[in-house]
Amino acid sequence: MAAGFATLAAGLVVGAGRPAAAETTACGVAYSVTGQWSGGFTAEVAVHNLGGDAVDGWRLSWEWPSGQRVDHAWNAEVTTSGTQATAANAGYNAAIAANGTVTFGFRGSWTGANTAPTSFALNGVRCADAKAPTAAQQVAAMQPGWNLGNTLDSTGSDETSWGNPRITKSLLDNVKAQGFKSVRLPVTWSAHTGPAPDYTIEPAYLDRVKEVVGWALQDDLYVMVNLHHDSWQWIWNMPGDRAGVLARYNALWTQIAAAVKDFGPKLVLESVNEPQFTGSTGVDQEEQLLHELNASFRDIVRGSGSGNATRLLVLPTLHTSGDQAHLDALANSFRAFNDPYLVATIHNYGYWPFSVNVAGGTRFDATVQKDLTDTFDRAYNTFVSRGIPVIVGEYGLLGFDRHTGTIEQGEKLKFFEYFGYYARTKKLTTMLWDNGQHFDRTAYTWRDPELFAQIKSSWTTRSGTAYSDLIFSAKSTPVTAKTLTLNLNGTRFQGLRQGTTDLVQGRDYTVSGDQLTLTAALITRLSGAREYGTNAVLHARFSQGVPWRINLVTRDTPILSNATGTTSSFAIPTTFRGDQLATMEAKYDDGTNAGPHNWTSFKEFDRTFAPNYTAGTTTLTSDFFAEIQDNARVTLTFHYWSGEKLTYYITKSGTEVTGTTA
C-alpha cells in the first residue's frame, strides 16, 4: 500500500486560531494509506503534540497533491475545498496533551494518482520542513543498547529475587554515561497479575515499571519494555489453550498500553521475548500462533491511542531466531500489518559450540565468523534492505551465564570486535545482554574493562587483533623467537609497547606483513627469572581501535596425579606449571564418546569440567558423571592452550570414582 509520513515543526496554537504566547514547539503528523482500490482509498492520520504544553482545540489542513476528495471521516470532521482539506476535532478529542496524540481516519476517492500530502498546518500555522524520524532512523538512534537483565524479569516476588539489587536512577544515569543510547527493560508479569478473567496487574508493580521507564526517559534513553519470561511460563501453552492464553495476553497488553500511552516516543514496546510453544503440531502452527500474538499486540497498542498510535513496536521471530524460515514468516506478518512503525528483532549468542565451549569450539575461527555473517546478512536482506529496521535485542556468549571465563579472553575479544563491526555494516542496532555479570550495578564499573573497551570500540571502528593473546615459552628449553599472526582488520600496525615504554623495532621485534616476531632477546629480558605464568604484558597498537594485549607466559608440561572421589566431588590434582586448560575430550576404550553431548568427544567447558588454577585442581562435575557408564574406563585428553595434550583415566563404580595417570 502507498503511505506517506511527515513530522513537522510548527508554531502550535492553543485554542482555535489563538497563537501560543511567544512559544514555538514541535508537532508531528503521520499520514498513512491503510487501504487502496481503483478510485478509492482509506487513510489514517495521527497528530502528535511533541511540545511541553497541551493543545485545546485543533484544525489540521493540507493540500491534496493529486486532487483527492474525502467522502466520509471518523474521529474528525473533514471538509475539502478545491485541493485544500481541513480536519477539525470532534468534541471528545479536542485536547492533545503534551507528548500526546490524536488520530482520525477517512475514506476518500482519487483519479489518476493518490499521492500522499507532505505538508500540513496546525491551527493555521504552517509546519516547517523537518521530517519525522522514520522507524529506521529511531532504531539507528537506539544504537548501542544494554539489557537490564535478571531484575524486573525475575520470576520471583521481587526484582531482587535473582540476586541483583533494586534498580535505581543512579544506575541508569551511569549506564547512560557509558555511551549507551537505549535500555531494554525485560519484565516478567506472571507473578504480579491476578486471576482470570481480568488478570489485573498489581498496581504497585505496574507503577514500579513506569518509574524505571520514567528514569530512563529522563536520561534521554530509549527504553524497551516487553513480556519476558511469560513466554515459557504460560504463553507457550497456546497450542493447547489458545483462548485462555490469548485472553491473558490481551488483558496484560491492554493494561500496559493504557498505562504508558502518554509516555514520549522513546518508549518502545516489544510483544514477547523469545516466543516458543509446547505441544504444537509443528513449526507452521507455531508461526501462525506467533503471528496471532503479534497482531493482537499491535491492534491493542495502536487502538489505545495517544502516543501509542505511532510508537515503535518490536516484533520477534519464532525463538527470536535468525534462521531464514523464521525471518520469512515474520516478514509475511509485516506485510499483512502494513504499519510503518514496526521493528523486527532477533537474538544472537554466536555459533553455539564456540558460545559455550563444547565440541572443540575453542577459537573464534572461520566457522564462527561465517555463522555470524550469514545470520546478519539474512536479517539485512529480509528486513533492513526493505526499510524495516532490526534490533538484535540480546547478544553475548551463552557461556557467560555461568561466568565470562568459559571462553578464553583473546578469543572472546575477537568475537565481540567482529560482532560489533559486522552489525554496524548491516545497520543492525545491538543490545548487550547483561544479567549482572558485566556492569557492576552498585560500583558502576565494568567487571572486565578490557572486554567492554573492545565492545565499545566496535560501535564506531575496527580494532587490530591477533591469532592469540598468549605466547608460551617452555621453561625446560632455551628461549627462542616467537611469531604471532596479526589480524589487521583494515588497520595499520603502529608499534609494540610494554606499559608506557615503546619497544624498538628491529631490536625487540620485527614486522613483515601480518607477521609479528618477538626476538629471543626481548622474551629473555622480559621473562626475568622465568617463573611459571605470565612474566610480562605487551600491547600491540594499531592505527585505530583498542590495543591488543599479548601475554608472555613461561610454562612446562602440566602434571596430573592419581585421585579418588565421588560423582558429586571429584578433582584431579593438577600442577598447571603456567599452562592453561582449553578443552577436554572423553572416550571409552572402544573409541565411542563418553559423557554428555555424546555426539562429540569434546565436553562442555565448566559444565562438565573446570580448572581451578589457585587450588591446583581440575574438577569433573556431577553432570559429567551422570552420563558415564559404570565400570567402563574413560580416557580423558586434556588440551592446553600451549598445544600440550595429556591423557588421564577415570572409572566410575556407583558413586565412587577412581582416577589414574596410567
Secondary structure as a PSIPRED ss2 file (coil, helix, strand):
# PSIPRED VFORMAT (PSIPRED V4.0)

   1 M C   1.000  0.000  0.000
   2 A C   1.000  0.000  0.000
   3 A E   0.000  0.000  1.000
   4 G E   0.000  0.000  1.000
   5 F E   0.000  0.000  1.000
   6 A E   0.000  0.000  1.000
   7 T E   0.000  0.000  1.000
   8 L E   0.000  0.000  1.000
   9 A E   0.000  0.000  1.000
  10 A E   0.000  0.000  1.000
  11 G C   1.000  0.000  0.000
  12 L C   1.000  0.000  0.000
  13 V E   0.000  0.000  1.000
  14 V C   1.000  0.000  0.000
  15 G C   1.000  0.000  0.000
  16 A C   1.000  0.000  0.000
  17 G C   1.000  0.000  0.000
  18 R C   1.000  0.000  0.000
  19 P E   0.000  0.000  1.000
  20 A C   1.000  0.000  0.000
  21 A C   1.000  0.000  0.000
  22 A C   1.000  0.000  0.000
  23 E C   1.000  0.000  0.000
  24 T C   1.000  0.000  0.000
  25 T E   0.000  0.000  1.000
  26 A E   0.000  0.000  1.000
  27 C E   0.000  0.000  1.000
  28 G E   0.000  0.000  1.000
  29 V E   0.000  0.000  1.000
  30 A E   0.000  0.000  1.000
  31 Y E   0.000  0.000  1.000
  32 S E   0.000  0.000  1.000
  33 V E   0.000  0.000  1.000
  34 T E   0.000  0.000  1.000
  35 G E   0.000  0.000  1.000
  36 Q E   0.000  0.000  1.000
  37 W E   0.000  0.000  1.000
  38 S C   1.000  0.000  0.000
  39 G C   1.000  0.000  0.000
  40 G E   0.000  0.000  1.000
  41 F E   0.000  0.000  1.000
  42 T E   0.000  0.000  1.000
  43 A E   0.000  0.000  1.000
  44 E E   0.000  0.000  1.000
  45 V E   0.000  0.000  1.000
  46 A E   0.000  0.000  1.000
  47 V E   0.000  0.000  1.000
  48 H E   0.000  0.000  1.000
  49 N E   0.000  0.000  1.000
  50 L C   1.000  0.000  0.000
  51 G C   1.000  0.000  0.000
  52 G C   1.000  0.000  0.000
  53 D C   1.000  0.000  0.000
  54 A C   1.000  0.000  0.000
  55 V E   0.000  0.000  1.000
  56 D E   0.000  0.000  1.000
  57 G C   1.000  0.000  0.000
  58 W C   1.000  0.000  0.000
  59 R E   0.000  0.000  1.000
  60 L E   0.000  0.000  1.000
  61 S E   0.000  0.000  1.000
  62 W E   0.000  0.000  1.000
  63 E E   0.000  0.000  1.000
  64 W C   1.000  0.000  0.000
  65 P C   1.000  0.000  0.000
  66 S C   1.000  0.000  0.000
  67 G C   1.000  0.000  0.000
  68 Q C   1.000  0.000  0.000
  69 R E   0.000  0.000  1.000
  70 V E   0.000  0.000  1.000
  71 D E   0.000  0.000  1.000
  72 H E   0.000  0.000  1.000
  73 A E   0.000  0.000  1.000
  74 W E   0.000  0.000  1.000
  75 N C   1.000  0.000  0.000
  76 A E   0.000  0.000  1.000
  77 E E   0.000  0.000  1.000
  78 V E   0.000  0.000  1.000
  79 T E   0.000  0.000  1.000
  80 T E   0.000  0.000  1.000
  81 S E   0.000  0.000  1.000
  82 G C   1.000  0.000  0.000
  83 T C   1.000  0.000  0.000
  84 Q E   0.000  0.000  1.000
  85 A E   0.000  0.000  1.000
  86 T E   0.000  0.000  1.000
  87 A E   0.000  0.000  1.000
  88 A E   0.000  0.000  1.000
  89 N E   0.000  0.000  1.000
  90 A C   1.000  0.000  0.000
  91 G H   0.000  1.000  0.000
  92 Y H   0.000  1.000  0.000
  93 N H   0.000  1.000  0.000
  94 A C   1.000  0.000  0.000
  95 A E   0.000  0.000  1.000
  96 I E   0.000  0.000  1.000
  97 A C   1.000  0.000  0.000
  98 A C   1.000  0.000  0.000
  99 N C   1.000  0.000  0.000
 100 G C   1.000  0.000  0.000
 101 T E   0.000  0.000  1.000
 102 V E   0.000  0.000  1.000
 103 T E   0.000  0.000  1.000
 104 F E   0.000  0.000  1.000
 105 G E   0.000  0.000  1.000
 106 F E   0.000  0.000  1.000
 107 R E   0.000  0.000  1.000
 108 G E   0.000  0.000  1.000
 109 S E   0.000  0.000  1.000
 110 W C   1.000  0.000  0.000
 111 T C   1.000  0.000  0.000
 112 G C   1.000  0.000  0.000
 113 A C   1.000  0.000  0.000
 114 N C   1.000  0.000  0.000
 115 T C   1.000  0.000  0.000
 116 A C   1.000  0.000  0.000
 117 P C   1.000  0.000  0.000
 118 T C   1.000  0.000  0.000
 119 S C   1.000  0.000  0.000
 120 F E   0.000  0.000  1.000
 121 A E   0.000  0.000  1.000
 122 L E   0.000  0.000  1.000
 123 N C   1.000  0.000  0.000
 124 G C   1.000  0.000  0.000
 125 V E   0.000  0.000  1.000
 126 R E   0.000  0.000  1.000
 127 C C   1.000  0.000  0.000
 128 A C   1.000  0.000  0.000
 129 D C   1.000  0.000  0.000
 130 A C   1.000  0.000  0.000
 131 K C   1.000  0.000  0.000
 132 A C   1.000  0.000  0.000
 133 P C   1.000  0.000  0.000
 134 T C   1.000  0.000  0.000
 135 A H   0.000  1.000  0.000
 136 A H   0.000  1.000  0.000
 137 Q H   0.000  1.000  0.000
 138 Q H   0.000  1.000  0.000
 139 V H   0.000  1.000  0.000
 140 A H   0.000  1.000  0.000
 141 A H   0.000  1.000  0.000
 142 M C   1.000  0.000  0.000
 143 Q C   1.000  0.000  0.000
 144 P C   1.000  0.000  0.000
 145 G E   0.000  0.000  1.000
 146 W E   0.000  0.000  1.000
 147 N E   0.000  0.000  1.000
 148 L C   1.000  0.000  0.000
 149 G C   1.000  0.000  0.000
 150 N C   1.000  0.000  0.000
 151 T C   1.000  0.000  0.000
 152 L C   1.000  0.000  0.000
 153 D C   1.000  0.000  0.000
 154 S C   1.000  0.000  0.000
 155 T C   1.000  0.000  0.000
 156 G C   1.000  0.000  0.000
 157 S C   1.000  0.000  0.000
 158 D C   1.000  0.000  0.000
 159 E C   1.000  0.000  0.000
 160 T C   1.000  0.000  0.000
 161 S C   1.000  0.000  0.000
 162 W C   1.000  0.000  0.000
 163 G C   1.000  0.000  0.000
 164 N C   1.000  0.000  0.000
 165 P C   1.000  0.000  0.000
 166 R C   1.000  0.000  0.000
 167 I C   1.000  0.000  0.000
 168 T C   1.000  0.000  0.000
 169 K H   0.000  1.000  0.000
 170 S H   0.000  1.000  0.000
 171 L H   0.000  1.000  0.000
 172 L H   0.000  1.000  0.000
 173 D H   0.000  1.000  0.000
 174 N H   0.000  1.000  0.000
 175 V H   0.000  1.000  0.000
 176 K H   0.000  1.000  0.000
 177 A H   0.000  1.000  0.000
 178 Q C   1.000  0.000  0.000
 179 G C   1.000  0.000  0.000
 180 F C   1.000  0.000  0.000
 181 K C   1.000  0.000  0.000
 182 S E   0.000  0.000  1.000
 183 V E   0.000  0.000  1.000
 184 R E   0.000  0.000  1.000
 185 L E   0.000  0.000  1.000
 186 P C   1.000  0.000  0.000
 187 V C   1.000  0.000  0.000
 188 T C   1.000  0.000  0.000
 189 W C   1.000  0.000  0.000
 190 S H   0.000  1.000  0.000
 191 A H   0.000  1.000  0.000
 192 H H   0.000  1.000  0.000
 193 T E   0.000  0.000  1.000
 194 G C   1.000  0.000  0.000
 195 P C   1.000  0.000  0.000
 196 A C   1.000  0.000  0.000
 197 P C   1.000  0.000  0.000
 198 D C   1.000  0.000  0.000
 199 Y C   1.000  0.000  0.000
 200 T C   1.000  0.000  0.000
 201 I E   0.000  0.000  1.000
 202 E C   1.000  0.000  0.000
 203 P H   0.000  1.000  0.000
 204 A H   0.000  1.000  0.000
 205 Y H   0.000  1.000  0.000
 206 L H   0.000  1.000  0.000
 207 D H   0.000  1.000  0.000
 208 R H   0.000  1.000  0.000
 209 V H   0.000  1.000  0.000
 210 K H   0.000  1.000  0.000
 211 E H   0.000  1.000  0.000
 212 V H   0.000  1.000  0.000
 213 V H   0.000  1.000  0.000
 214 G H   0.000  1.000  0.000
 215 W H   0.000  1.000  0.000
 216 A H   0.000  1.000  0.000
 217 L H   0.000  1.000  0.000
 218 Q H   0.000  1.000  0.000
 219 D C   1.000  0.000  0.000
 220 D C   1.000  0.000  0.000
 221 L C   1.000  0.000  0.000
 222 Y E   0.000  0.000  1.000
 223 V E   0.000  0.000  1.000
 224 M E   0.000  0.000  1.000
 225 V E   0.000  0.000  1.000
 226 N E   0.000  0.000  1.000
 227 L C   1.000  0.000  0.000
 228 H C   1.000  0.000  0.000
 229 H C   1.000  0.000  0.000
 230 D H   0.000  1.000  0.000
 231 S H   0.000  1.000  0.000
 232 W H   0.000  1.000  0.000
 233 Q H   0.000  1.000  0.000
 234 W C   1.000  0.000  0.000
 235 I H   0.000  1.000  0.000
 236 W H   0.000  1.000  0.000
 237 N H   0.000  1.000  0.000
 238 M C   1.000  0.000  0.000
 239 P C   1.000  0.000  0.000
 240 G C   1.000  0.000  0.000
 241 D C   1.000  0.000  0.000
 242 R H   0.000  1.000  0.000
 243 A H   0.000  1.000  0.000
 244 G H   0.000  1.000  0.000
 245 V H   0.000  1.000  0.000
 246 L H   0.000  1.000  0.000
 247 A H   0.000  1.000  0.000
 248 R H   0.000  1.000  0.000
 249 Y H   0.000  1.000  0.000
 250 N H   0.000  1.000  0.000
 251 A H   0.000  1.000  0.000
 252 L H   0.000  1.000  0.000
 253 W H   0.000  1.000  0.000
 254 T H   0.000  1.000  0.000
 255 Q H   0.000  1.000  0.000
 256 I H   0.000  1.000  0.000
 257 A H   0.000  1.000  0.000
 258 A H   0.000  1.000  0.000
 259 A H   0.000  1.000  0.000
 260 V H   0.000  1.000  0.000
 261 K C   1.000  0.000  0.000
 262 D C   1.000  0.000  0.000
 263 F C   1.000  0.000  0.000
 264 G C   1.000  0.000  0.000
 265 P C   1.000  0.000  0.000
 266 K C   1.000  0.000  0.000
 267 L E   0.000  0.000  1.000
 268 V E   0.000  0.000  1.000
 269 L E   0.000  0.000  1.000
 270 E E   0.000  0.000  1.000
 271 S C   1.000  0.000  0.000
 272 V C   1.000  0.000  0.000
 273 N C   1.000  0.000  0.000
 274 E C   1.000  0.000  0.000
 275 P C   1.000  0.000  0.000
 276 Q C   1.000  0.000  0.000
 277 F C   1.000  0.000  0.000
 278 T C   1.000  0.000  0.000
 279 G C   1.000  0.000  0.000
 280 S C   1.000  0.000  0.000
 281 T C   1.000  0.000  0.000
 282 G C   1.000  0.000  0.000
 283 V H   0.000  1.000  0.000
 284 D H   0.000  1.000  0.000
 285 Q H   0.000  1.000  0.000
 286 E H   0.000  1.000  0.000
 287 E H   0.000  1.000  0.000
 288 Q H   0.000  1.000  0.000
 289 L H   0.000  1.000  0.000
 290 L H   0.000  1.000  0.000
 291 H H   0.000  1.000  0.000
 292 E H   0.000  1.000  0.000
 293 L H   0.000  1.000  0.000
 294 N H   0.000  1.000  0.000
 295 A H   0.000  1.000  0.000
 296 S H   0.000  1.000  0.000
 297 F H   0.000  1.000  0.000
 298 R H   0.000  1.000  0.000
 299 D H   0.000  1.000  0.000
 300 I H   0.000  1.000  0.000
 301 V H   0.000  1.000  0.000
 302 R H   0.000  1.000  0.000
 303 G H   0.000  1.000  0.000
 304 S C   1.000  0.000  0.000
 305 G C   1.000  0.000  0.000
 306 S H   0.000  1.000  0.000
 307 G H   0.000  1.000  0.000
 308 N H   0.000  1.000  0.000
 309 A H   0.000  1.000  0.000
 310 T C   1.000  0.000  0.000
 311 R C   1.000  0.000  0.000
 312 L C   1.000  0.000  0.000
 313 L E   0.000  0.000  1.000
 314 V E   0.000  0.000  1.000
 315 L E   0.000  0.000  1.000
 316 P E   0.000  0.000  1.000
 317 T C   1.000  0.000  0.000
 318 L H   0.000  1.000  0.000
 319 H H   0.000  1.000  0.000
 320 T H   0.000  1.000  0.000
 321 S C   1.000  0.000  0.000
 322 G C   1.000  0.000  0.000
 323 D C   1.000  0.000  0.000
 324 Q H   0.000  1.000  0.000
 325 A H   0.000  1.000  0.000
 326 H H   0.000  1.000  0.000
 327 L H   0.000  1.000  0.000
 328 D H   0.000  1.000  0.000
 329 A H   0.000  1.000  0.000
 330 L H   0.000  1.000  0.000
 331 A H   0.000  1.000  0.000
 332 N H   0.000  1.000  0.000
 333 S H   0.000  1.000  0.000
 334 F H   0.000  1.000  0.000
 335 R H   0.000  1.000  0.000
 336 A H   0.000  1.000  0.000
 337 F H   0.000  1.000  0.000
 338 N C   1.000  0.000  0.000
 339 D C   1.000  0.000  0.000
 340 P C   1.000  0.000  0.000
 341 Y C   1.000  0.000  0.000
 342 L E   0.000  0.000  1.000
 343 V E   0.000  0.000  1.000
 344 A E   0.000  0.000  1.000
 345 T E   0.000  0.000  1.000
 346 I E   0.000  0.000  1.000
 347 H E   0.000  0.000  1.000
 348 N E   0.000  0.000  1.000
 349 Y C   1.000  0.000  0.000
 350 G C   1.000  0.000  0.000
 351 Y C   1.000  0.000  0.000
 352 W H   0.000  1.000  0.000
 353 P H   0.000  1.000  0.000
 354 F H   0.000  1.000  0.000
 355 S H   0.000  1.000  0.000
 356 V H   0.000  1.000  0.000
 357 N C   1.000  0.000  0.000
 358 V C   1.000  0.000  0.000
 359 A C   1.000  0.000  0.000
 360 G C   1.000  0.000  0.000
 361 G C   1.000  0.000  0.000
 362 T C   1.000  0.000  0.000
 363 R C   1.000  0.000  0.000
 364 F C   1.000  0.000  0.000
 365 D C   1.000  0.000  0.000
 366 A H   0.000  1.000  0.000
 367 T H   0.000  1.000  0.000
 368 V H   0.000  1.000  0.000
 369 Q H   0.000  1.000  0.000
 370 K H   0.000  1.000  0.000
 371 D H   0.000  1.000  0.000
 372 L H   0.000  1.000  0.000
 373 T H   0.000  1.000  0.000
 374 D H   0.000  1.000  0.000
 375 T H   0.000  1.000  0.000
 376 F H   0.000  1.000  0.000
 377 D H   0.000  1.000  0.000
 378 R H   0.000  1.000  0.000
 379 A H   0.000  1.000  0.000
 380 Y H   0.000  1.000  0.000
 381 N H   0.000  1.000  0.000
 382 T H   0.000  1.000  0.000
 383 F C   1.000  0.000  0.000
 384 V H   0.000  1.000  0.000
 385 S H   0.000  1.000  0.000
 386 R H   0.000  1.000  0.000
 387 G C   1.000  0.000  0.000
 388 I C   1.000  0.000  0.000
 389 P C   1.000  0.000  0.000
 390 V E   0.000  0.000  1.000
 391 I E   0.000  0.000  1.000
 392 V E   0.000  0.000  1.000
 393 G E   0.000  0.000  1.000
 394 E E   0.000  0.000  1.000
 395 Y E   0.000  0.000  1.000
 396 G C   1.000  0.000  0.000
 397 L C   1.000  0.000  0.000
 398 L H   0.000  1.000  0.000
 399 G H   0.000  1.000  0.000
 400 F H   0.000  1.000  0.000
 401 D H   0.000  1.000  0.000
 402 R C   1.000  0.000  0.000
 403 H C   1.000  0.000  0.000
 404 T H   0.000  1.000  0.000
 405 G H   0.000  1.000  0.000
 406 T H   0.000  1.000  0.000
 407 I C   1.000  0.000  0.000
 408 E C   1.000  0.000  0.000
 409 Q H   0.000  1.000  0.000
 410 G H   0.000  1.000  0.000
 411 E H   0.000  1.000  0.000
 412 K H   0.000  1.000  0.000
 413 L H   0.000  1.000  0.000
 414 K H   0.000  1.000  0.000
 415 F H   0.000  1.000  0.000
 416 F H   0.000  1.000  0.000
 417 E H   0.000  1.000  0.000
 418 Y H   0.000  1.000  0.000
 419 F H   0.000  1.000  0.000
 420 G H   0.000  1.000  0.000
 421 Y H   0.000  1.000  0.000
 422 Y H   0.000  1.000  0.000
 423 A H   0.000  1.000  0.000
 424 R H   0.000  1.000  0.000
 425 T H   0.000  1.000  0.000
 426 K C   1.000  0.000  0.000
 427 K C   1.000  0.000  0.000
 428 L C   1.000  0.000  0.000
 429 T E   0.000  0.000  1.000
 430 T E   0.000  0.000  1.000
 431 M E   0.000  0.000  1.000
 432 L E   0.000  0.000  1.000
 433 W C   1.000  0.000  0.000
 434 D C   1.000  0.000  0.000
 435 N C   1.000  0.000  0.000
 436 G C   1.000  0.000  0.000
 437 Q C   1.000  0.000  0.000
 438 H C   1.000  0.000  0.000
 439 F E   0.000  0.000  1.000
 440 D C   1.000  0.000  0.000
 441 R C   1.000  0.000  0.000
 442 T C   1.000  0.000  0.000
 443 A C   1.000  0.000  0.000
 444 Y C   1.000  0.000  0.000
 445 T C   1.000  0.000  0.000
 446 W E   0.000  0.000  1.000
 447 R C   1.000  0.000  0.000
 448 D C   1.000  0.000  0.000
 449 P H   0.000  1.000  0.000
 450 E H   0.000  1.000  0.000
 451 L H   0.000  1.000  0.000
 452 F H   0.000  1.000  0.000
 453 A H   0.000  1.000  0.000
 454 Q H   0.000  1.000  0.000
 455 I H   0.000  1.000  0.000
 456 K H   0.000  1.000  0.000
 457 S H   0.000  1.000  0.000
 458 S H   0.000  1.000  0.000
 459 W C   1.000  0.000  0.000
 460 T C   1.000  0.000  0.000
 461 T C   1.000  0.000  0.000
 462 R C   1.000  0.000  0.000
 463 S C   1.000  0.000  0.000
 464 G C   1.000  0.000  0.000
 465 T E   0.000  0.000  1.000
 466 A E   0.000  0.000  1.000
 467 Y C   1.000  0.000  0.000
 468 S C   1.000  0.000  0.000
 469 D C   1.000  0.000  0.000
 470 L E   0.000  0.000  1.000
 471 I E   0.000  0.000  1.000
 472 F E   0.000  0.000  1.000
 473 S E   0.000  0.000  1.000
 474 A E   0.000  0.000  1.000
 475 K C   1.000  0.000  0.000
 476 S C   1.000  0.000  0.000
 477 T C   1.000  0.000  0.000
 478 P C   1.000  0.000  0.000
 479 V C   1.000  0.000  0.000
 480 T C   1.000  0.000  0.000
 481 A C   1.000  0.000  0.000
 482 K E   0.000  0.000  1.000
 483 T E   0.000  0.000  1.000
 484 L E   0.000  0.000  1.000
 485 T E   0.000  0.000  1.000
 486 L E   0.000  0.000  1.000
 487 N E   0.000  0.000  1.000
 488 L C   1.000  0.000  0.000
 489 N C   1.000  0.000  0.000
 490 G C   1.000  0.000  0.000
 491 T C   1.000  0.000  0.000
 492 R C   1.000  0.000  0.000
 493 F E   0.000  0.000  1.000
 494 Q E   0.000  0.000  1.000
 495 G E   0.000  0.000  1.000
 496 L E   0.000  0.000  1.000
 497 R E   0.000  0.000  1.000
 498 Q E   0.000  0.000  1.000
 499 G C   1.000  0.000  0.000
 500 T C   1.000  0.000  0.000
 501 T E   0.000  0.000  1.000
 502 D E   0.000  0.000  1.000
 503 L C   1.000  0.000  0.000
 504 V C   1.000  0.000  0.000
 505 Q E   0.000  0.000  1.000
 506 G C   1.000  0.000  0.000
 507 R C   1.000  0.000  0.000
 508 D C   1.000  0.000  0.000
 509 Y E   0.000  0.000  1.000
 510 T E   0.000  0.000  1.000
 511 V E   0.000  0.000  1.000
 512 S E   0.000  0.000  1.000
 513 G C   1.000  0.000  0.000
 514 D C   1.000  0.000  0.000
 515 Q E   0.000  0.000  1.000
 516 L E   0.000  0.000  1.000
 517 T E   0.000  0.000  1.000
 518 L E   0.000  0.000  1.000
 519 T C   1.000  0.000  0.000
 520 A H   0.000  1.000  0.000
 521 A H   0.000  1.000  0.000
 522 L H   0.000  1.000  0.000
 523 I H   0.000  1.000  0.000
 524 T H   0.000  1.000  0.000
 525 R H   0.000  1.000  0.000
 526 L H   0.000  1.000  0.000
 527 S H   0.000  1.000  0.000
 528 G C   1.000  0.000  0.000
 529 A C   1.000  0.000  0.000
 530 R C   1.000  0.000  0.000
 531 E C   1.000  0.000  0.000
 532 Y C   1.000  0.000  0.000
 533 G E   0.000  0.000  1.000
 534 T E   0.000  0.000  1.000
 535 N E   0.000  0.000  1.000
 536 A E   0.000  0.000  1.000
 537 V E   0.000  0.000  1.000
 538 L E   0.000  0.000  1.000
 539 H E   0.000  0.000  1.000
 540 A E   0.000  0.000  1.000
 541 R E   0.000  0.000  1.000
 542 F E   0.000  0.000  1.000
 543 S C   1.000  0.000  0.000
 544 Q C   1.000  0.000  0.000
 545 G C   1.000  0.000  0.000
 546 V C   1.000  0.000  0.000
 547 P C   1.000  0.000  0.000
 548 W E   0.000  0.000  1.000
 549 R E   0.000  0.000  1.000
 550 I E   0.000  0.000  1.000
 551 N E   0.000  0.000  1.000
 552 L E   0.000  0.000  1.000
 553 V E   0.000  0.000  1.000
 554 T E   0.000  0.000  1.000
 555 R E   0.000  0.000  1.000
 556 D C   1.000  0.000  0.000
 557 T C   1.000  0.000  0.000
 558 P C   1.000  0.000  0.000
 559 I E   0.000  0.000  1.000
 560 L E   0.000  0.000  1.000
 561 S C   1.000  0.000  0.000
 562 N C   1.000  0.000  0.000
 563 A E   0.000  0.000  1.000
 564 T E   0.000  0.000  1.000
 565 G E   0.000  0.000  1.000
 566 T E   0.000  0.000  1.000
 567 T C   1.000  0.000  0.000
 568 S C   1.000  0.000  0.000
 569 S E   0.000  0.000  1.000
 570 F E   0.000  0.000  1.000
 571 A E   0.000  0.000  1.000
 572 I E   0.000  0.000  1.000
 573 P E   0.000  0.000  1.000
 574 T E   0.000  0.000  1.000
 575 T E   0.000  0.000  1.000
 576 F C   1.000  0.000  0.000
 577 R C   1.000  0.000  0.000
 578 G C   1.000  0.000  0.000
 579 D C   1.000  0.000  0.000
 580 Q C   1.000  0.000  0.000
 581 L E   0.000  0.000  1.000
 582 A E   0.000  0.000  1.000
 583 T E   0.000  0.000  1.000
 584 M E   0.000  0.000  1.000
 585 E E   0.000  0.000  1.000
 586 A E   0.000  0.000  1.000
 587 K E   0.000  0.000  1.000
 588 Y E   0.000  0.000  1.000
 589 D C   1.000  0.000  0.000
 590 D C   1.000  0.000  0.000
 591 G C   1.000  0.000  0.000
 592 T C   1.000  0.000  0.000
 593 N E   0.000  0.000  1.000
 594 A C   1.000  0.000  0.000
 595 G C   1.000  0.000  0.000
 596 P C   1.000  0.000  0.000
 597 H C   1.000  0.000  0.000
 598 N C   1.000  0.000  0.000
 599 W C   1.000  0.000  0.000
 600 T C   1.000  0.000  0.000
 601 S C   1.000  0.000  0.000
 602 F E   0.000  0.000  1.000
 603 K C   1.000  0.000  0.000
 604 E C   1.000  0.000  0.000
 605 F E   0.000  0.000  1.000
 606 D C   1.000  0.000  0.000
 607 R C   1.000  0.000  0.000
 608 T C   1.000  0.000  0.000
 609 F E   0.000  0.000  1.000
 610 A E   0.000  0.000  1.000
 611 P E   0.000  0.000  1.000
 612 N E   0.000  0.000  1.000
 613 Y C   1.000  0.000  0.000
 614 T C   1.000  0.000  0.000
 615 A C   1.000  0.000  0.000
 616 G C   1.000  0.000  0.000
 617 T E   0.000  0.000  1.000
 618 T E   0.000  0.000  1.000
 619 T E   0.000  0.000  1.000
 620 L E   0.000  0.000  1.000
 621 T C   1.000  0.000  0.000
 622 S H   0.000  1.000  0.000
 623 D H   0.000  1.000  0.000
 624 F H   0.000  1.000  0.000
 625 F H   0.000  1.000  0.000
 626 A C   1.000  0.000  0.000
 627 E C   1.000  0.000  0.000
 628 I C   1.000  0.000  0.000
 629 Q C   1.000  0.000  0.000
 630 D C   1.000  0.000  0.000
 631 N C   1.000  0.000  0.000
 632 A C   1.000  0.000  0.000
 633 R C   1.000  0.000  0.000
 634 V E   0.000  0.000  1.000
 635 T E   0.000  0.000  1.000
 636 L E   0.000  0.000  1.000
 637 T E   0.000  0.000  1.000
 638 F E   0.000  0.000  1.000
 639 H E   0.000  0.000  1.000
 640 Y E   0.000  0.000  1.000
 641 W C   1.000  0.000  0.000
 642 S C   1.000  0.000  0.000
 643 G C   1.000  0.000  0.000
 644 E C   1.000  0.000  0.000
 645 K E   0.000  0.000  1.000
 646 L E   0.000  0.000  1.000
 647 T E   0.000  0.000  1.000
 648 Y E   0.000  0.000  1.000
 649 Y E   0.000  0.000  1.000
 650 I E   0.000  0.000  1.000
 651 T E   0.000  0.000  1.000
 652 K E   0.000  0.000  1.000
 653 S E   0.000  0.000  1.000
 654 G C   1.000  0.000  0.000
 655 T C   1.000  0.000  0.000
 656 E E   0.000  0.000  1.000
 657 V E   0.000  0.000  1.000
 658 T E   0.000  0.000  1.000
 659 G E   0.000  0.000  1.000
 660 T E   0.000  0.000  1.000
 661 T C   1.000  0.000  0.000
 662 A C   1.000  0.000  0.000
